[in-house]
């Protein structure tokens, strides 16, 4: 299957929303993506689509978030959401989206990525439980679903704190 991974374009927005809605069985992710696009932190280089024969079949978004403690704050990327049209799932499209996204994340100067995601899926890319560092979420999830990846060795070594997601992550929920 010949899959093209590229940056999103304005005329892709409706298809991106539709794919996320289908993949997640709800509209929250599509609403969140639209809201994040309106923020100053949105970077179209970090919003990718998978295309087959001109048809968009997948999408991934990386978005800057803060990790804060009493004295400092750090910026890393959050991988969320990632969706593949149900008819195209289990064909390696998600893998291609994640790999290309991580490559671009590093190229654009980010040194770490977090994800709240499937514990059997994301470790193949090098993600490990975030508890290995001193990073927490502002809500409870099992340790094996809150994962982090250093794009640069030891990028998270001296970072501690709680993830501060932008309000748009919660507004759609």
C-alpha atoms as a printed R data frame, in Angstrom:
    type eleno elety resid chain resno       x      y      z
1   ATOM     1    CA   UNK     A     1   0.000  0.000  0.000
2   ATOM     2    CA   UNK     A     2   1.559  3.279 -1.154
3   ATOM     3    CA   UNK     A     3   1.003  5.830  1.622
4   ATOM     4    CA   UNK     A     4   2.016  9.483  1.392
5   ATOM     5    CA   UNK     A     5   2.594 11.243  4.714
6   ATOM     6    CA   UNK     A     6   2.396 15.023  4.414
7   ATOM     7    CA   UNK     A     7   1.499 18.157  6.358
8   ATOM     8    CA   UNK     A     8  -2.142 19.035  6.620
9   ATOM     9    CA   UNK     A     9  -3.621 21.732  4.393
10  ATOM    10    CA   UNK     A    10  -6.675 23.926  4.939
11  ATOM    11    CA   UNK     A    11  -8.748 21.916  2.481
12  ATOM    12    CA   UNK     A    12  -8.017 18.770  4.589
13  ATOM    13    CA   UNK     A    13  -9.799 20.002  7.729
14  ATOM    14    CA   UNK     A    14 -13.179 18.374  7.053
15  ATOM    15    CA   UNK     A    15 -11.571 15.021  6.201
16  ATOM    16    CA   UNK     A    16  -9.335 15.164  9.287
17  ATOM    17    CA   UNK     A    17 -12.373 15.812 11.483
18  ATOM    18    CA   UNK     A    18 -14.306 12.981  9.820
19  ATOM    19    CA   UNK     A    19 -11.462 10.459 10.225
20  ATOM    20    CA   UNK     A    20 -11.015 11.318 13.895
21  ATOM    21    CA   UNK     A    21 -14.756 11.090 14.513
22  ATOM    22    CA   UNK     A    22 -14.930  7.683 12.803
23  ATOM    23    CA   UNK     A    23 -11.827  6.280 14.489
24  ATOM    24    CA   UNK     A    24 -12.869  7.389 17.979
25  ATOM    25    CA   UNK     A    25 -16.624  6.926 17.537
26  ATOM    26    CA   UNK     A    26 -17.295 10.462 18.791
27  ATOM    27    CA   UNK     A    27 -16.740 14.097 17.833
28  ATOM    28    CA   UNK     A    28 -14.481 15.208 20.715
29  ATOM    29    CA   UNK     A    29 -11.155 14.753 18.958
30  ATOM    30    CA   UNK     A    30 -12.315 16.579 15.831
31  ATOM    31    CA   UNK     A    31 -13.576 19.470 17.941
32  ATOM    32    CA   UNK     A    32 -10.297 19.551 19.880
33  ATOM    33    CA   UNK     A    33  -8.180 19.634 16.710
34  ATOM    34    CA   UNK     A    34 -10.231 22.513 15.299
35  ATOM    35    CA   UNK     A    35  -9.826 24.443 18.573
36  ATOM    36    CA   UNK     A    36  -6.077 23.790 18.782
37  ATOM    37    CA   UNK     A    37  -5.637 25.092 15.219
38  ATOM    38    CA   UNK     A    38  -6.905 28.460 16.452
39  ATOM    39    CA   UNK     A    39  -4.165 28.782 19.095
40  ATOM    40    CA   UNK     A    40  -0.824 30.500 18.622
41  ATOM    41    CA   UNK     A    41   1.015 27.266 19.563
42  ATOM    42    CA   UNK     A    42  -0.419 25.278 16.650
43  ATOM    43    CA   UNK     A    43   2.231 24.302 14.096
44  ATOM    44    CA   UNK     A    44   0.958 22.827 10.839
45  ATOM    45    CA   UNK     A    45   4.320 21.049 10.447
46  ATOM    46    CA   UNK     A    46   3.275 18.871 13.390
47  ATOM    47    CA   UNK     A    47  -0.151 17.984 12.000
48  ATOM    48    CA   UNK     A    48   0.233 15.222  9.426
49  ATOM    49    CA   UNK     A    49  -2.108 13.280  7.205
50  ATOM    50    CA   UNK     A    50  -1.737  9.891  5.558
51  ATOM    51    CA   UNK     A    51  -2.966  9.849  1.986
52  ATOM    52    CA   UNK     A    52  -3.614  6.915 -0.351
53  ATOM    53    CA   UNK     A    53  -4.352  7.720 -3.998
54  ATOM    54    CA   UNK     A    54  -5.363 11.255 -3.037
55  ATOM    55    CA   UNK     A    55  -7.673 10.139 -0.212
56  ATOM    56    CA   UNK     A    56  -6.862 11.098  3.384
57  ATOM    57    CA   UNK     A    57  -7.004  7.954  5.523
58  ATOM    58    CA   UNK     A    58  -5.145  9.003  8.671
59  ATOM    59    CA   UNK     A    59  -4.098 11.938 10.818
60  ATOM    60    CA   UNK     A    60  -1.710 12.640 13.681
61  ATOM    61    CA   UNK     A    61  -1.223 15.786 15.726
62  ATOM    62    CA   UNK     A    62   1.715 16.747 17.922
63  ATOM    63    CA   UNK     A    63   1.048 19.783 20.093
64  ATOM    64    CA   UNK     A    64   3.325 21.715 22.490
65  ATOM    65    CA   UNK     A    65   2.411 21.365 26.147
66  ATOM    66    CA   UNK     A    66   4.048 22.474 29.374
67  ATOM    67    CA   UNK     A    67   5.377 20.447 32.266
68  ATOM    68    CA   UNK     A    68   5.349 22.704 35.325
69  ATOM    69    CA   UNK     A    69   6.654 22.550 38.847
70  ATOM    70    CA   UNK     A    70   6.932 25.244 41.521
71  ATOM    71    CA   UNK     A    71  10.021 26.830 39.992
72  ATOM    72    CA   UNK     A    72  10.181 25.973 36.301
73  ATOM    73    CA   UNK     A    73   8.258 25.023 33.208
74  ATOM    74    CA   UNK     A    74   9.370 22.953 30.252
75  ATOM    75    CA   UNK     A    75   7.873 22.562 26.795
76  ATOM    76    CA   UNK     A    76   7.512 19.117 25.248
77  ATOM    77    CA   UNK     A    77   5.125 17.720 22.663
78  ATOM    78    CA   UNK     A    78   1.969 15.774 23.279
79  ATOM    79    CA   UNK     A    79   1.047 13.180 20.680
80  ATOM    80    CA   UNK     A    80  -2.724 13.399 20.456
81  ATOM    81    CA   UNK     A    81  -4.778 12.456 18.685
82  ATOM    82    CA   UNK     A    82  -3.744  9.866 16.129
83  ATOM    83    CA   UNK     A    83  -6.459  8.302 14.000
84  ATOM    84    CA   UNK     A    84  -6.733  6.019 11.002
85  ATOM    85    CA   UNK     A    85  -9.955  5.544  9.059
86  ATOM    86    CA   UNK     A    86 -11.505  2.243 10.267
87  ATOM    87    CA   UNK     A    87 -11.373  0.745  6.751
88  ATOM    88    CA   UNK     A    88  -7.590  1.278  6.655
89  ATOM    89    CA   UNK     A    89  -6.613  0.269 10.192
90  ATOM    90    CA   UNK     A    90  -4.080 -2.523 10.788
91  ATOM    91    CA   UNK     A    91  -2.180 -1.712  7.585
92  ATOM    92    CA   UNK     A    92   0.779  0.109  9.144
93  ATOM    93    CA   UNK     A    93  -0.563  3.602  8.445
94  ATOM    94    CA   UNK     A    94  -0.479  4.614 12.111
95  ATOM    95    CA   UNK     A    95   3.115  3.406 12.359
96  ATOM    96    CA   UNK     A    96   4.090  5.569  9.385
97  ATOM    97    CA   UNK     A    97   2.322  8.592 10.892
98  ATOM    98    CA   UNK     A    98   4.039  8.194 14.262
99  ATOM    99    CA   UNK     A    99   7.507  7.634 12.776
100 ATOM   100    CA   UNK     A   100   7.278 10.615 10.431
101 ATOM   101    CA   UNK     A   101   5.792 12.773 13.189
102 ATOM   102    CA   UNK     A   102   8.605 11.935 15.608
103 ATOM   103    CA   UNK     A   103  11.160 12.698 12.909
104 ATOM   104    CA   UNK     A   104   9.592 16.113 12.247
105 ATOM   105    CA   UNK     A   105   9.244 16.793 15.980
106 ATOM   106    CA   UNK     A   106  12.988 16.362 16.405
107 ATOM   107    CA   UNK     A   107  13.749 18.412 13.269
108 ATOM   108    CA   UNK     A   108  11.612 21.290 14.572
109 ATOM   109    CA   UNK     A   109  13.588 21.441 17.807
110 ATOM   110    CA   UNK     A   110  11.559 19.429 20.288
111 ATOM   111    CA   UNK     A   111  13.404 16.991 22.490
112 ATOM   112    CA   UNK     A   112  10.627 14.934 24.115
113 ATOM   113    CA   UNK     A   113   7.090 13.687 23.487
114 ATOM   114    CA   UNK     A   114   4.417 12.412 25.852
115 ATOM   115    CA   UNK     A   115   1.332 10.384 25.036
116 ATOM   116    CA   UNK     A   116  -1.616  8.959 26.895
117 ATOM   117    CA   UNK     A   117  -2.175  5.905 24.779
118 ATOM   118    CA   UNK     A   118  -2.260  2.180 24.301
119 ATOM   119    CA   UNK     A   119   0.510  0.509 26.342
120 ATOM   120    CA   UNK     A   120   1.136 -2.179 23.710
121 ATOM   121    CA   UNK     A   121   1.242  0.202 20.739
122 ATOM   122    CA   UNK     A   122   3.550  3.088 21.627
123 ATOM   123    CA   UNK     A   123   6.517  1.202 23.159
124 ATOM   124    CA   UNK     A   124   7.475  0.009 19.647
125 ATOM   125    CA   UNK     A   125   8.559  3.608 18.978
126 ATOM   126    CA   UNK     A   126  10.616  3.825 22.171
127 ATOM   127    CA   UNK     A   127   7.962  5.249 24.486
128 ATOM   128    CA   UNK     A   128   8.269  4.088 28.086
129 ATOM   129    CA   UNK     A   129   6.180  4.852 31.179
130 ATOM   130    CA   UNK     A   130   6.540  8.503 32.157
131 ATOM   131    CA   UNK     A   131   6.883  7.394 35.771
132 ATOM   132    CA   UNK     A   132  10.516  6.617 34.808
133 ATOM   133    CA   UNK     A   133  10.934 10.392 35.067
134 ATOM   134    CA   UNK     A   134   9.291 12.704 37.537
135 ATOM   135    CA   UNK     A   135   6.413 13.674 35.260
136 ATOM   136    CA   UNK     A   136   2.770 13.411 36.316
137 ATOM   137    CA   UNK     A   137  -0.612 14.037 34.749
138 ATOM   138    CA   UNK     A   138  -3.255 16.275 36.345
139 ATOM   139    CA   UNK     A   139  -5.643 13.286 36.318
140 ATOM   140    CA   UNK     A   140  -5.346  9.603 37.167
141 ATOM   141    CA   UNK     A   141  -4.499  6.981 34.548
142 ATOM   142    CA   UNK     A   142  -2.690  3.669 34.865
143 ATOM   143    CA   UNK     A   143   1.100  4.024 34.731
144 ATOM   144    CA   UNK     A   144   1.349  1.941 31.566
145 ATOM   145    CA   UNK     A   145  -0.769  4.350 29.474
146 ATOM   146    CA   UNK     A   146   1.073  7.584 30.310
147 ATOM   147    CA   UNK     A   147   4.228  7.311 28.242
148 ATOM   148    CA   UNK     A   148   7.164  9.512 27.296
149 ATOM   149    CA   UNK     A   149   9.920  9.454 24.713
150 ATOM   150    CA   UNK     A   150  13.175 11.378 24.716
151 ATOM   151    CA   UNK     A   151  14.006 12.504 21.176
152 ATOM   152    CA   UNK     A   152  17.363 13.698 22.499
153 ATOM   153    CA   UNK     A   153  19.147 11.501 25.027
154 ATOM   154    CA   UNK     A   154  18.559 12.602 28.645
155 ATOM   155    CA   UNK     A   155  16.119 15.347 27.576
156 ATOM   156    CA   UNK     A   156  13.813 14.471 30.474
157 ATOM   157    CA   UNK     A   157  16.551 13.638 32.978
158 ATOM   158    CA   UNK     A   158  16.214 16.816 35.031
159 ATOM   159    CA   UNK     A   159  12.571 17.576 34.296
160 ATOM   160    CA   UNK     A   160   9.899 17.150 36.910
161 ATOM   161    CA   UNK     A   161   6.381 18.394 37.323
162 ATOM   162    CA   UNK     A   162   2.810 18.048 36.194
163 ATOM   163    CA   UNK     A   163   1.637 18.229 32.603
164 ATOM   164    CA   UNK     A   164  -0.349 21.388 31.946
165 ATOM   165    CA   UNK     A   165  -2.517 20.673 28.918
166 ATOM   166    CA   UNK     A   166  -4.041 23.649 27.115
167 ATOM   167    CA   UNK     A   167  -7.723 24.182 27.872
168 ATOM   168    CA   UNK     A   168  -8.640 23.043 24.350
169 ATOM   169    CA   UNK     A   169  -7.725 19.475 25.335
170 ATOM   170    CA   UNK     A   170 -10.531 19.513 27.901
171 ATOM   171    CA   UNK     A   171 -13.096 21.854 26.322
172 ATOM   172    CA   UNK     A   172 -14.223 19.199 23.835
173 ATOM   173    CA   UNK     A   173 -14.674 16.489 26.472
